[in-house]
Amino acid sequence: MSPKTHLDRFAICLMLLFCTVWGVQQVAVKVANAGISPVWQAGLRSIGATVLVWAWAMLRGERLFERDGTLWPGLLAGLLFAGEFALLFVALQFTTASRGVIFLYMAPFVVAVGALWVLPHESMRRAQWMGMGLAFAGIVVLFGENLLHPAGRAWIGDLLMAAAAVLWGATTLTVKGSALARVSAEKMLLYQLAVSAVALPLLSWAMGEPGVFAPAPAVWASLAFQTVGVAAVSYVGWFHLIREYPATRLSSLSFLTPVMGVLAGSLLLGEALTSVVFVALALVGAGIWISNLPPRG
Protein backbone atom coordinates (compact mmCIF):
# COMPACT_ATOMS: atom_id res chain seq x y z
CA MET A 1 0.00 0.00 0.00
CA SER A 2 1.51 3.35 -1.04
CA PRO A 3 1.50 6.21 1.52
CA LYS A 4 -1.47 8.56 1.20
CA THR A 5 -1.19 12.29 0.56
CA HIS A 6 -4.25 13.37 2.59
CA LEU A 7 -6.36 12.23 5.54
CA ASP A 8 -9.44 10.22 4.66
CA ARG A 9 -12.45 9.62 6.92
CA PHE A 10 -10.88 6.52 8.45
CA ALA A 11 -7.76 8.42 9.54
CA ILE A 12 -9.75 11.39 10.85
CA CYS A 13 -12.14 9.20 12.87
CA LEU A 14 -9.26 7.17 14.27
CA MET A 15 -7.37 10.34 15.25
CA LEU A 16 -10.49 11.72 16.96
CA LEU A 17 -10.67 8.50 18.97
CA PHE A 18 -6.96 8.63 19.84
CA CYS A 19 -7.13 12.30 20.89
CA THR A 20 -10.03 11.41 23.18
CA VAL A 21 -8.05 8.50 24.67
CA TRP A 22 -4.98 10.71 25.13
CA GLY A 23 -7.15 13.39 26.72
CA VAL A 24 -8.58 10.87 29.19
CA GLN A 25 -4.98 9.79 29.87
CA GLN A 26 -4.36 13.23 31.41
CA VAL A 27 -7.04 12.40 33.98
CA ALA A 28 -5.65 8.88 34.50
CA VAL A 29 -2.16 10.26 35.19
CA LYS A 30 -3.58 12.60 37.84
CA VAL A 31 -5.36 9.70 39.53
CA ALA A 32 -2.30 7.41 39.39
CA ASN A 33 -0.01 10.17 40.72
CA ALA A 34 -1.83 9.81 44.03
CA GLY A 35 -0.17 6.42 44.52
CA ILE A 36 2.75 6.03 42.07
CA SER A 37 5.66 8.38 41.40
CA PRO A 38 5.38 10.00 37.92
CA VAL A 39 8.52 8.70 36.18
CA TRP A 40 8.18 5.27 37.80
CA GLN A 41 4.58 5.27 36.59
CA ALA A 42 5.72 5.98 33.03
CA GLY A 43 8.30 3.19 33.32
CA LEU A 44 5.73 0.66 34.54
CA ARG A 45 3.49 1.67 31.67
CA SER A 46 6.27 1.05 29.14
CA ILE A 47 7.18 -2.31 30.70
CA GLY A 48 3.59 -3.55 30.58
CA ALA A 49 2.97 -2.21 27.08
CA THR A 50 6.19 -3.81 25.80
CA VAL A 51 4.93 -7.23 26.88
CA LEU A 52 1.49 -6.66 25.36
CA VAL A 53 2.71 -5.34 22.00
CA TRP A 54 5.34 -8.08 21.75
CA ALA A 55 2.67 -10.76 22.42
CA TRP A 56 0.39 -9.18 19.80
CA ALA A 57 3.22 -9.07 17.25
CA MET A 58 4.05 -12.74 17.90
CA LEU A 59 0.38 -13.65 17.48
CA ARG A 60 0.36 -11.91 14.10
CA GLY A 61 3.59 -13.57 13.02
CA GLU A 62 5.57 -10.31 12.77
CA ARG A 63 9.29 -10.72 12.10
CA LEU A 64 10.66 -8.50 14.83
CA PHE A 65 14.32 -9.56 14.66
CA GLU A 66 14.77 -9.43 10.90
CA ARG A 67 17.69 -7.32 9.66
CA ASP A 68 15.99 -4.43 7.91
CA GLY A 69 18.11 -1.38 8.69
CA THR A 70 15.91 -0.23 11.57
CA LEU A 71 18.21 -0.91 14.54
CA TRP A 72 19.91 2.46 14.82
CA PRO A 73 16.90 4.64 13.94
CA GLY A 74 14.84 2.43 16.25
CA LEU A 75 17.22 2.96 19.17
CA LEU A 76 17.27 6.69 18.42
CA ALA A 77 13.47 6.81 18.39
CA GLY A 78 13.43 4.90 21.68
CA LEU A 79 15.82 7.33 23.35
CA LEU A 80 13.82 10.30 22.05
CA PHE A 81 10.59 8.71 23.29
CA ALA A 82 12.05 8.04 26.76
CA GLY A 83 13.60 11.51 26.91
CA GLU A 84 10.30 13.15 26.03
CA PHE A 85 8.46 11.52 28.93
CA ALA A 86 11.35 12.05 31.35
CA LEU A 87 11.46 15.77 30.54
CA LEU A 88 7.68 16.01 30.73
CA PHE A 89 7.44 14.50 34.20
CA VAL A 90 10.42 16.43 35.56
CA ALA A 91 8.97 19.65 34.13
CA LEU A 92 5.79 19.16 36.16
CA GLN A 93 7.87 19.55 39.31
CA PHE A 94 8.46 23.20 38.35
CA THR A 95 5.42 24.26 36.35
CA THR A 96 1.73 23.44 36.22
CA ALA A 97 0.20 21.09 33.66
CA SER A 98 -1.97 23.90 32.31
CA ARG A 99 1.10 26.08 31.66
CA GLY A 100 3.17 23.19 30.37
CA VAL A 101 0.66 22.01 27.80
CA ILE A 102 1.08 25.27 25.85
CA PHE A 103 4.78 24.56 25.42
CA LEU A 104 4.29 20.83 24.84
CA TYR A 105 1.95 21.48 21.91
CA MET A 106 4.68 23.26 20.03
CA ALA A 107 5.46 19.71 18.82
CA PRO A 108 3.33 19.89 15.63
CA PHE A 109 5.34 22.96 14.59
CA VAL A 110 8.56 21.00 15.20
CA VAL A 111 7.24 18.33 12.83
CA ALA A 112 6.20 20.94 10.27
CA VAL A 113 9.58 22.71 10.30
CA GLY A 114 11.57 19.48 10.37
CA ALA A 115 9.56 18.14 7.44
CA LEU A 116 11.13 20.83 5.24
CA TRP A 117 14.38 18.81 5.42
CA VAL A 118 13.39 15.30 6.49
CA LEU A 119 10.09 14.97 4.59
CA PRO A 120 10.27 17.39 1.65
CA HIS A 121 7.35 15.63 -0.04
CA GLU A 122 5.18 16.75 2.91
CA SER A 123 6.05 20.46 2.76
CA MET A 124 3.18 22.57 4.08
CA ARG A 125 1.19 25.17 2.23
CA ARG A 126 0.32 28.62 3.61
CA ALA A 127 -3.19 27.49 4.53
CA GLN A 128 -1.78 24.63 6.60
CA TRP A 129 0.47 27.00 8.54
CA MET A 130 -2.49 29.29 9.12
CA GLY A 131 -4.65 26.40 10.29
CA MET A 132 -2.01 25.17 12.73
CA GLY A 133 -1.60 28.70 14.05
CA LEU A 134 -5.34 28.95 14.62
CA ALA A 135 -5.42 25.59 16.42
CA PHE A 136 -2.50 26.65 18.62
CA ALA A 137 -4.35 29.87 19.39
CA GLY A 138 -7.17 27.70 20.71
CA ILE A 139 -4.73 26.03 23.13
CA VAL A 140 -3.48 29.45 24.27
CA VAL A 141 -7.07 30.64 24.82
CA LEU A 142 -7.78 27.52 26.88
CA PHE A 143 -4.69 27.67 29.10
CA GLY A 144 -3.15 31.09 28.43
CA GLU A 145 -4.38 32.73 31.63
CA ASN A 146 -1.79 30.70 33.54
CA LEU A 147 1.02 32.32 31.54
CA LEU A 148 0.27 35.64 33.23
CA HIS A 149 0.80 34.23 36.72
CA PRO A 150 4.12 32.36 36.68
CA ALA A 151 5.47 30.78 39.84
CA GLY A 152 9.07 31.43 40.91
CA ARG A 153 10.78 28.70 38.91
CA ALA A 154 8.03 28.00 36.38
CA TRP A 155 10.35 29.07 33.58
CA ILE A 156 12.49 25.96 34.22
CA GLY A 157 9.47 23.70 33.72
CA ASP A 158 8.42 25.68 30.66
CA LEU A 159 11.84 25.17 29.05
CA LEU A 160 11.75 21.46 29.87
CA MET A 161 8.27 21.18 28.34
CA ALA A 162 9.49 22.94 25.21
CA ALA A 163 12.40 20.47 25.07
CA ALA A 164 9.91 17.59 25.44
CA ALA A 165 7.96 19.04 22.49
CA VAL A 166 11.14 19.04 20.40
CA LEU A 167 11.77 15.39 21.28
CA TRP A 168 8.15 14.47 20.50
CA GLY A 169 8.43 16.09 17.08
CA ALA A 170 11.86 14.55 16.52
CA THR A 171 10.46 11.09 17.32
CA THR A 172 7.76 11.52 14.68
CA LEU A 173 10.31 12.71 12.11
CA THR A 174 12.70 9.85 12.93
CA VAL A 175 9.95 7.28 12.46
CA LYS A 176 8.62 8.84 9.27
CA GLY A 177 11.95 9.69 7.67
CA SER A 178 13.90 6.46 8.25
CA ALA A 179 13.70 2.73 7.58
CA LEU A 180 11.17 2.53 10.44
CA ALA A 181 8.53 3.85 8.05
CA ARG A 182 8.74 0.58 6.12
CA VAL A 183 8.18 -1.84 9.02
CA SER A 184 5.07 -2.76 10.96
CA ALA A 185 3.61 -0.37 13.50
CA GLU A 186 4.24 -2.98 16.20
CA LYS A 187 7.98 -3.12 15.54
CA MET A 188 8.09 0.65 15.20
CA LEU A 189 6.52 1.02 18.64
CA LEU A 190 8.45 -1.79 20.35
CA TYR A 191 11.75 0.01 19.81
CA GLN A 192 10.38 2.98 21.75
CA LEU A 193 8.62 1.01 24.47
CA ALA A 194 11.55 -1.34 25.10
CA VAL A 195 14.12 1.45 25.38
CA SER A 196 11.88 3.52 27.66
CA ALA A 197 11.06 0.41 29.73
CA VAL A 198 14.75 0.30 30.65
CA ALA A 199 15.57 4.02 30.74
CA LEU A 200 12.61 5.38 32.73
CA PRO A 201 12.88 3.06 35.77
CA LEU A 202 16.62 3.82 35.94
CA LEU A 203 15.87 7.54 35.81
CA SER A 204 13.21 7.15 38.50
CA TRP A 205 15.75 5.38 40.72
CA ALA A 206 18.35 8.11 40.06
CA MET A 207 15.80 10.78 40.99
CA GLY A 208 15.08 9.02 44.28
CA GLU A 209 11.38 8.52 43.61
CA PRO A 210 9.56 6.35 46.17
CA GLY A 211 7.85 4.30 43.44
CA VAL A 212 4.51 2.84 44.50
CA PHE A 213 3.72 4.56 47.80
CA ALA A 214 -0.09 4.42 48.11
CA PRO A 215 -1.58 1.50 46.16
CA ALA A 216 -5.33 1.66 45.69
CA PRO A 217 -7.82 0.17 43.18
CA ALA A 218 -8.26 3.52 41.39
CA VAL A 219 -4.48 3.93 41.07
CA TRP A 220 -4.02 0.46 39.56
CA ALA A 221 -7.04 0.94 37.26
CA SER A 222 -5.55 4.20 35.98
CA LEU A 223 -2.19 2.54 35.34
CA ALA A 224 -3.91 -0.35 33.55
CA PHE A 225 -5.76 2.09 31.28
CA GLN A 226 -2.51 3.89 30.43
CA THR A 227 -0.72 0.61 29.75
CA VAL A 228 -3.37 -1.18 27.69
CA GLY A 229 -5.52 1.56 26.20
CA VAL A 230 -2.88 4.22 25.61
CA ALA A 231 0.65 2.79 25.33
CA ALA A 232 -0.34 -0.49 23.67
CA VAL A 233 -3.54 -0.05 21.63
CA SER A 234 -3.63 3.65 20.74
CA TYR A 235 0.11 3.94 20.06
CA VAL A 236 0.05 0.95 17.69
CA GLY A 237 -2.79 2.68 15.84
CA TRP A 238 -0.94 6.02 15.87
CA PHE A 239 2.19 4.55 14.32
CA HIS A 240 0.09 2.72 11.74
CA LEU A 241 -1.28 6.12 10.74
CA ILE A 242 2.20 7.69 10.79
CA ARG A 243 3.37 5.04 8.34
CA GLU A 244 0.49 5.54 5.91
CA TYR A 245 -0.49 9.23 6.14
CA PRO A 246 1.30 12.63 6.08
CA ALA A 247 2.88 13.30 9.48
CA THR A 248 2.24 17.05 9.27
CA ARG A 249 -1.52 16.59 8.78
CA LEU A 250 -1.74 14.01 11.57
CA SER A 251 0.17 16.30 13.94
CA SER A 252 -2.32 19.11 13.35
CA LEU A 253 -5.12 16.87 14.64
CA SER A 254 -3.23 16.29 17.90
CA PHE A 255 -4.21 19.81 19.01
CA LEU A 256 -7.55 18.27 20.01
CA THR A 257 -5.93 16.25 22.81
CA PRO A 258 -5.63 18.95 25.51
CA VAL A 259 -9.19 20.11 24.82
CA MET A 260 -10.40 16.55 25.19
CA GLY A 261 -8.40 16.36 28.41
CA VAL A 262 -10.28 19.33 29.85
CA LEU A 263 -13.62 17.83 28.81
CA ALA A 264 -12.63 14.49 30.35
CA GLY A 265 -11.61 16.23 33.56
CA SER A 266 -15.03 17.84 33.74
CA LEU A 267 -16.91 14.59 33.10
CA LEU A 268 -14.76 12.27 35.24
CA LEU A 269 -13.40 14.52 37.99
CA GLY A 270 -16.09 17.18 38.19
CA GLU A 271 -13.68 19.98 37.21
CA ALA A 272 -15.18 23.33 36.20
CA LEU A 273 -16.21 23.67 32.55
CA THR A 274 -16.47 27.25 31.26
CA SER A 275 -17.39 28.84 27.96
CA VAL A 276 -13.67 29.30 27.24
CA VAL A 277 -13.43 25.54 26.59
CA PHE A 278 -15.96 25.75 23.79
CA VAL A 279 -14.27 28.82 22.27
CA ALA A 280 -10.99 26.90 22.31
CA LEU A 281 -12.67 23.85 20.78
CA ALA A 282 -14.08 26.03 17.99
CA LEU A 283 -10.66 27.54 17.26
CA VAL A 284 -8.92 24.17 17.30
CA GLY A 285 -11.61 22.63 15.10
CA ALA A 286 -11.45 25.48 12.60
CA GLY A 287 -7.65 25.30 12.53
CA ILE A 288 -7.66 21.56 11.89
CA TRP A 289 -10.25 21.96 9.13
CA ILE A 290 -8.18 24.66 7.40
CA SER A 291 -4.98 22.62 7.79
CA ASN A 292 -6.54 19.66 6.02
CA LEU A 293 -8.23 21.44 3.15
CA PRO A 294 -7.17 19.92 -0.18
CA PRO A 295 -5.00 22.18 -2.38
CA ARG A 296 -6.77 24.12 -5.09
CA GLY A 297 -6.72 22.43 -8.44
RODO-2510 file (C-alpha; in nm, 4 decimals, decimal comma):
residues 297
     n   res          X          Y          Z
     1     m     0,0000     0,0000     0,0000
     2     s     0,1508     0,3355    -0,1038
     3     p     0,1497     0,6211     0,1515
     4     k    -0,1468     0,8560     0,1204
     5     t    -0,1192     1,2292     0,0564
     6     h    -0,4247     1,3368     0,2590
     7     l    -0,6355     1,2232     0,5538
     8     d    -0,9440     1,0217     0,4660
     9     r    -1,2452     0,9620     0,6919
    10     f    -1,0882     0,6522     0,8447
    11     a    -0,7758     0,8421     0,9536
    12     i    -0,9751     1,1387     1,0854
    13     c    -1,2138     0,9201     1,2869
    14     l    -0,9257     0,7168     1,4267
    15     m    -0,7371     1,0336     1,5247
    16     l    -1,0487     1,1717     1,6961
    17     l    -1,0672     0,8496     1,8974
    18     f    -0,6964     0,8633     1,9841
    19     c    -0,7133     1,2298     2,0887
    20     t    -1,0030     1,1408     2,3180
    21     v    -0,8054     0,8500     2,4671
    22     w    -0,4978     1,0715     2,5133
    23     g    -0,7147     1,3386     2,6716
    24     v    -0,8581     1,0870     2,9188
    25     q    -0,4980     0,9794     2,9865
    26     q    -0,4360     1,3227     3,1407
    27     v    -0,7036     1,2398     3,3976
    28     a    -0,5651     0,8876     3,4496
    29     v    -0,2159     1,0258     3,5194
    30     k    -0,3582     1,2599     3,7841
    31     v    -0,5362     0,9698     3,9530
    32     a    -0,2303     0,7414     3,9389
    33     n    -0,0014     1,0173     4,0717
    34     a    -0,1826     0,9806     4,4029
    35     g    -0,0168     0,6421     4,4518
    36     i     0,2752     0,6033     4,2071
    37     s     0,5660     0,8382     4,1401
    38     p     0,5384     0,9998     3,7920
    39     v     0,8525     0,8702     3,6181
    40     w     0,8185     0,5273     3,7804
    41     q     0,4578     0,5268     3,6592
    42     a     0,5721     0,5977     3,3030
    43     g     0,8298     0,3191     3,3320
    44     l     0,5735     0,0661     3,4540
    45     r     0,3492     0,1667     3,1668
    46     s     0,6267     0,1050     2,9142
    47     i     0,7178    -0,2313     3,0698
    48     g     0,3589    -0,3550     3,0579
    49     a     0,2973    -0,2210     2,7078
    50     t     0,6193    -0,3811     2,5801
    51     v     0,4929    -0,7226     2,6883
    52     l     0,1487    -0,6656     2,5364
    53     v     0,2707    -0,5342     2,2004
    54     w     0,5341    -0,8080     2,1752
    55     a     0,2672    -1,0758     2,2424
    56     w     0,0390    -0,9184     1,9800
    57     a     0,3222    -0,9074     1,7252
    58     m     0,4045    -1,2737     1,7901
    59     l     0,0380    -1,3649     1,7483
    60     r     0,0355    -1,1908     1,4103
    61     g     0,3588    -1,3569     1,3022
    62     e     0,5571    -1,0307     1,2772
    63     r     0,9295    -1,0715     1,2100
    64     l     1,0663    -0,8501     1,4834
    65     f     1,4319    -0,9563     1,4656
    66     e     1,4768    -0,9427     1,0903
    67     r     1,7693    -0,7319     0,9656
    68     d     1,5985    -0,4432     0,7913
    69     g     1,8112    -0,1385     0,8695
    70     t     1,5906    -0,0232     1,1574
    71     l     1,8208    -0,0913     1,4537
    72     w     1,9910     0,2461     1,4820
    73     p     1,6904     0,4644     1,3943
    74     g     1,4837     0,2425     1,6252
    75     l     1,7217     0,2956     1,9170
    76     l     1,7274     0,6688     1,8425
    77     a     1,3472     0,6806     1,8387
    78     g     1,3433     0,4898     2,1678
    79     l     1,5824     0,7335     2,3350
    80     l     1,3823     1,0304     2,2051
    81     f     1,0588     0,8706     2,3294
    82     a     1,2054     0,8041     2,6758
    83     g     1,3598     1,1508     2,6907
    84     e     1,0296     1,3146     2,6031
    85     f     0,8461     1,1523     2,8933
    86     a     1,1346     1,2053     3,1346
    87     l     1,1456     1,5769     3,0542
    88     l     0,7675     1,6011     3,0733
    89     f     0,7436     1,4500     3,4204
    90     v     1,0421     1,6434     3,5559
    91     a     0,8966     1,9654     3,4131
    92     l     0,5793     1,9156     3,6156
    93     q     0,7872     1,9551     3,9313
    94     f     0,8456     2,3201     3,8354
    95     t     0,5416     2,4259     3,6348
    96     t     0,1726     2,3437     3,6220
    97     a     0,0200     2,1085     3,3664
    98     s    -0,1974     2,3901     3,2315
    99     r     0,1101     2,6080     3,1657
   100     g     0,3171     2,3194     3,0368
   101     v     0,0661     2,2012     2,7797
   102     i     0,1078     2,5267     2,5849
   103     f     0,4781     2,4556     2,5417
   104     l     0,4288     2,0827     2,4837
   105     y     0,1949     2,1479     2,1913
   106     m     0,4678     2,3255     2,0028
   107     a     0,5463     1,9706     1,8825
   108     p     0,3328     1,9894     1,5633
   109     f     0,5344     2,2962     1,4595
   110     v     0,8565     2,1004     1,5200
   111     v     0,7239     1,8332     1,2831
   112     a     0,6201     2,0937     1,0267
   113     v     0,9575     2,2711     1,0301
   114     g     1,1567     1,9476     1,0371
   115     a     0,9556     1,8141     0,7444
   116     l     1,1134     2,0826     0,5235
   117     w     1,4382     1,8815     0,5418
   118     v     1,3388     1,5298     0,6488
   119     l     1,0093     1,4972     0,4591
   120     p     1,0275     1,7393     0,1654
   121     h     0,7348     1,5633    -0,0039
   122     e     0,5180     1,6752     0,2911
   123     s     0,6054     2,0458     0,2758
   124     m     0,3185     2,2569     0,4083
   125     r     0,1194     2,5169     0,2227
   126     r     0,0320     2,8618     0,3606
   127     a    -0,3188     2,7487     0,4526
   128     q    -0,1782     2,4628     0,6598
   129     w     0,0473     2,6996     0,8544
   130     m    -0,2494     2,9295     0,9122
   131     g    -0,4650     2,6401     1,0294
   132     m    -0,2008     2,5170     1,2734
   133     g    -0,1597     2,8704     1,4053
   134     l    -0,5337     2,8953     1,4617
   135     a    -0,5417     2,5589     1,6416
   136     f    -0,2499     2,6646     1,8623
   137     a    -0,4348     2,9868     1,9388
   138     g    -0,7173     2,7699     2,0707
   139     i    -0,4733     2,6026     2,3135
   140     v    -0,3481     2,9452     2,4268
   141     v    -0,7070     3,0636     2,4815
   142     l    -0,7781     2,7517     2,6879
   143     f    -0,4689     2,7674     2,9101
   144     g    -0,3148     3,1095     2,8432
   145     e    -0,4385     3,2730     3,1630
   146     n    -0,1793     3,0701     3,3537
   147     l     0,1025     3,2318     3,1536
   148     l     0,0266     3,5643     3,3225
   149     h     0,0795     3,4234     3,6716
   150     p     0,4117     3,2359     3,6675
   151     a     0,5472     3,0776     3,9837
   152     g     0,9066     3,1430     4,0914
   153     r     1,0782     2,8700     3,8906
   154     a     0,8028     2,7995     3,6381
   155     w     1,0349     2,9065     3,3581
   156     i     1,2489     2,5956     3,4215
   157     g     0,9474     2,3701     3,3725
   158     d     0,8421     2,5680     3,0660
   159     l     1,1836     2,5173     2,9050
   160     l     1,1753     2,1458     2,9868
   161     m     0,8266     2,1181     2,8342
   162     a     0,9492     2,2943     2,5211
   163     a     1,2396     2,0472     2,5068
   164     a     0,9911     1,7593     2,5438
   165     a     0,7961     1,9043     2,2493
   166     v     1,1135     1,9044     2,0396
   167     l     1,1773     1,5388     2,1279
   168     w     0,8146     1,4474     2,0505
   169     g     0,8427     1,6086     1,7082
   170     a     1,1863     1,4546     1,6522
   171     t     1,0463     1,1091     1,7315
   172     t     0,7764     1,1520     1,4675
   173     l     1,0306     1,2715     1,2111
   174     t     1,2703     0,9854     1,2933
   175     v     0,9952     0,7284     1,2463
   176     k     0,8618     0,8842     0,9274
   177     g     1,1953     0,9691     0,7669
   178     s     1,3899     0,6457     0,8245
   179     a     1,3696     0,2731     0,7583
   180     l     1,1167     0,2533     1,0443
   181     a     0,8526     0,3848     0,8054
   182     r     0,8735     0,0576     0,6124
   183     v     0,8183    -0,1842     0,9024
   184     s     0,5069    -0,2758     1,0957
   185     a     0,3609    -0,0366     1,3502
   186     e     0,4237    -0,2983     1,6198
   187     k     0,7982    -0,3125     1,5536
   188     m     0,8091     0,0646     1,5198
   189     l     0,6522     0,1017     1,8641
   190     l     0,8449    -0,1793     2,0346
   191     y     1,1748     0,0006     1,9812
   192     q     1,0379     0,2977     2,1752
   193     l     0,8619     0,1011     2,4466
   194     a     1,1546    -0,1341     2,5099
   195     v     1,4123     0,1450     2,5384
   196     s     1,1881     0,3521     2,7658
   197     a     1,1063     0,0408     2,9735
   198     v     1,4753     0,0299     3,0648
   199     a     1,5573     0,4022     3,0744
   200     l     1,2611     0,5379     3,2731
   201     p     1,2882     0,3062     3,5772
   202     l     1,6620     0,3822     3,5942
   203     l     1,5869     0,7542     3,5807
   204     s     1,3211     0,7148     3,8504
   205     w     1,5748     0,5380     4,0719
   206     a     1,8347     0,8105     4,0056
   207     m     1,5797     1,0783     4,0994
   208     g     1,5082     0,9020     4,4276
   209     e     1,1385     0,8521     4,3608
   210     p     0,9558     0,6345     4,6171
   211     g     0,7847     0,4304     4,3440
   212     v     0,4509     0,2840     4,4505
   213     f     0,3721     0,4561     4,7799
   214     a    -0,0093     0,4420     4,8111
   215     p    -0,1576     0,1500     4,6162
   216     a    -0,5334     0,1657     4,5686
   217     p    -0,7822     0,0175     4,3184
   218     a    -0,8264     0,3517     4,1387
   219     v    -0,4482     0,3925     4,1071
   220     w    -0,4021     0,0462     3,9561
   221     a    -0,7036     0,0937     3,7262
   222     s    -0,5550     0,4204     3,5981
   223     l    -0,2187     0,2545     3,5342
   224     a    -0,3909    -0,0348     3,3551
   225     f    -0,5758     0,2092     3,1279
   226     q    -0,2511     0,3890     3,0434
   227     t    -0,0722     0,0606     2,9754
   228     v    -0,3374    -0,1181     2,7692
   229     g    -0,5524     0,1564     2,6201
   230     v    -0,2880     0,4222     2,5614
   231     a     0,0647     0,2793     2,5326
   232     a    -0,0344    -0,0486     2,3670
   233     v    -0,3540    -0,0048     2,1632
   234     s    -0,3630     0,3655     2,0738
   235     y     0,0113     0,3936     2,0056
   236     v     0,0047     0,0950     1,7687
   237     g    -0,2789     0,2682     1,5843
   238     w    -0,0938     0,6018     1,5866
   239     f     0,2188     0,4548     1,4320
   240     h     0,0090     0,2722     1,1736
   241     l    -0,1283     0,6121     1,0737
   242     i     0,2203     0,7692     1,0788
   243     r     0,3374     0,5035     0,8338
   244     e     0,0485     0,5535     0,5906
   245     y    -0,0487     0,9229     0,6138
   246     p     0,1303     1,2626     0,6077
   247     a     0,2880     1,3298     0,9480
   248     t     0,2242     1,7049     0,9266
   249     r    -0,1516     1,6591     0,8784
   250     l    -0,1742     1,4011     1,1575
   251     s     0,0167     1,6303     1,3943
   252     s    -0,2317     1,9110     1,3351
   253     l    -0,5117     1,6873     1,4636
   254     s    -0,3231     1,6287     1,7901
   255     f    -0,4209     1,9808     1,9010
   256     l    -0,7546     1,8270     2,0007
   257     t    -0,5925     1,6248     2,2805
   258     p    -0,5631     1,8954     2,5512
   259     v    -0,9188     2,0113     2,4822
   260     m    -1,0397     1,6545     2,5186
   261     g    -0,8399     1,6359     2,8410
   262     v    -1,0277     1,9331     2,9851
   263     l    -1,3618     1,7833     2,8806
   264     a    -1,2628     1,4491     3,0345
   265     g    -1,1614     1,6233     3,3562
   266     s    -1,5029     1,7841     3,3738
   267     l    -1,6906     1,4586     3,3103
   268     l    -1,4761     1,2273     3,5243
   269     l    -1,3399     1,4518     3,7990
   270     g    -1,6088     1,7181     3,8185
   271     e    -1,3677     1,9979     3,7209
   272     a    -1,5175     2,3330     3,6195
   273     l    -1,6210     2,3670     3,2547
   274     t    -1,6466     2,7249     3,1258
   275     s    -1,7385     2,8843     2,7958
   276     v    -1,3669     2,9295     2,7242
   277     v    -1,3427     2,5544     2,6593
   278     f    -1,5963     2,5752     2,3786
   279     v    -1,4271     2,8819     2,2272
   280     a    -1,0994     2,6899     2,2311
   281     l    -1,2670     2,3850     2,0781
   282     a    -1,4085     2,6031     1,7986
   283     l    -1,0661     2,7544     1,7256
   284     v    -0,8918     2,4171     1,7298
   285     g    -1,1606     2,2632     1,5104
   286     a    -1,1446     2,5481     1,2598
   287     g    -0,7653     2,5302     1,2533
   288     i    -0,7661     2,1556     1,1889
   289     w    -1,0252     2,1964     0,9134
   290     i    -0,8181     2,4661     0,7403
   291     s    -0,4975     2,2616     0,7791
   292     n    -0,6535     1,9655     0,6025
   293     l    -0,8232     2,1437     0,3154
   294     p    -0,7168     1,9924    -0,0182
   295     p    -0,4999     2,2178    -0,2376
   296     r    -0,6767     2,4116    -0,5087
   297     g    -0,6722     2,2430    -0,8436
***
